[in-house]
């Protein structure tokens, strides 16, 4: 199977949002998964002058604007990921990175027994 889909569309509808599509190959004979997400970010400057970048992402369906078609998507199982990364400047060469993320690989649960 071909898990080489990797595509980025920048500046969706003139914003700093982007669409990121990426297929991943799973082990054990599971079918490839396709993540198609919308990502956006913001920069905050604290009263102390330190920068904090907030990067958030969700399935592209959450974006109300333009959605690009992903070539080869029909052969993949869609997976979802939602999350936020917060990168806060501590000094000129160090930062604090907080990440919260949820991933749903869309596995079907087999009934027991």
C-alpha positions as CSV (number, residue, x, y, z in Angstrom):
1,X,0.0,0.0,0.0
2,X,1.1,3.5,-0.6
3,X,1.3,5.6,2.6
4,X,3.2,8.5,1.0
5,X,0.5,11.1,0.9
6,X,1.9,14.3,2.4
7,X,0.4,17.6,1.3
8,X,0.3,21.1,2.8
9,X,-1.9,24.0,1.7
10,X,-0.8,27.2,3.3
11,X,-2.8,30.5,3.9
12,X,-6.3,28.9,3.7
13,X,-8.6,31.7,2.6
14,X,-5.9,34.3,3.2
15,X,-5.5,33.3,6.9
16,X,-2.5,31.9,8.7
17,X,-4.4,28.6,8.8
18,X,-3.2,25.6,6.8
19,X,-4.5,22.2,5.7
20,X,-2.1,19.3,6.4
21,X,-2.9,15.9,4.9
22,X,-0.6,12.9,5.8
23,X,-1.0,9.2,5.4
24,X,0.7,6.9,7.9
25,X,1.4,3.2,7.6
26,X,0.3,1.1,10.6
27,X,2.0,-2.2,11.6
28,X,0.4,-5.6,11.7
29,X,-1.4,-5.5,8.5
30,X,-3.8,-2.7,9.4
31,X,-4.9,-0.4,6.5
32,X,-3.1,2.9,6.1
33,X,-4.7,5.9,7.9
34,X,-5.1,9.4,6.5
35,X,-5.0,12.5,8.8
36,X,-6.4,15.6,7.1
37,X,-6.3,18.5,9.6
38,X,-6.7,22.2,9.9
39,X,-4.0,24.0,11.8
40,X,-3.8,27.6,13.0
41,X,-1.7,29.5,15.5
42,X,-1.4,32.7,17.5
43,X,1.4,34.6,19.1
44,X,1.0,36.2,22.6
45,X,3.5,38.5,24.2
46,X,3.4,38.5,28.0
47,X,3.8,41.6,30.2
48,X,7.4,40.4,30.7
49,X,8.0,40.5,26.9
50,X,8.3,36.7,26.6
51,X,6.6,35.1,23.6
52,X,4.1,32.3,23.7
53,X,3.0,30.5,20.6
54,X,-0.3,28.6,20.6
55,X,-0.7,26.1,17.8
56,X,-4.1,24.3,17.5
57,X,-5.3,21.7,15.1
58,X,-8.5,19.7,14.4
59,X,-10.0,17.6,11.6
60,X,-10.4,19.7,8.5
61,X,-14.2,19.2,8.7
62,X,-14.1,21.7,11.7
63,X,-12.8,24.4,9.3
64,X,-15.7,26.4,7.7
65,X,-13.7,27.6,4.8
66,X,-12.0,26.1,1.8
67,X,-11.1,22.4,2.0
68,X,-8.7,21.0,-0.6
69,X,-9.2,17.5,-2.0
70,X,-6.5,15.0,-1.2
71,X,-5.5,12.8,-4.1
72,X,-5.6,9.1,-3.1
73,X,-7.7,9.7,0.0
74,X,-10.4,7.2,-1.1
75,X,-7.9,4.3,-0.6
76,X,-7.3,5.3,3.0
77,X,-9.2,5.1,6.3
78,X,-9.7,8.6,7.8
79,X,-8.2,9.1,11.2
80,X,-8.7,12.2,13.4
81,X,-6.4,14.2,15.6
82,X,-7.3,17.2,17.7
83,X,-4.9,19.1,19.9
84,X,-3.0,22.1,21.1
85,X,0.7,22.9,21.5
86,X,1.8,25.8,23.7
87,X,5.4,26.9,23.3
88,X,6.5,29.5,25.8
89,X,9.8,31.3,25.8
90,X,11.7,31.0,29.1
91,X,15.1,32.5,28.1
92,X,16.7,33.3,24.8
93,X,17.7,29.6,24.2
94,X,15.1,27.6,26.2
95,X,11.4,27.1,26.1
96,X,8.6,25.2,27.8
97,X,6.5,23.0,25.5
98,X,3.1,21.8,26.6
99,X,1.2,19.4,24.3
100,X,-2.3,18.0,24.6
101,X,-3.5,15.8,21.8
102,X,-6.2,13.2,21.1
103,X,-5.9,10.7,18.2
104,X,-8.6,8.4,16.9
105,X,-7.3,5.8,14.5
106,X,-10.9,4.6,13.7
107,X,-10.3,1.0,14.8
108,X,-13.5,-1.1,15.0
109,X,-13.8,-2.9,18.3
110,X,-14.4,-6.6,17.9
111,X,-17.1,-8.0,20.2
112,X,-15.8,-10.4,22.8
113,X,-16.8,-14.0,23.1
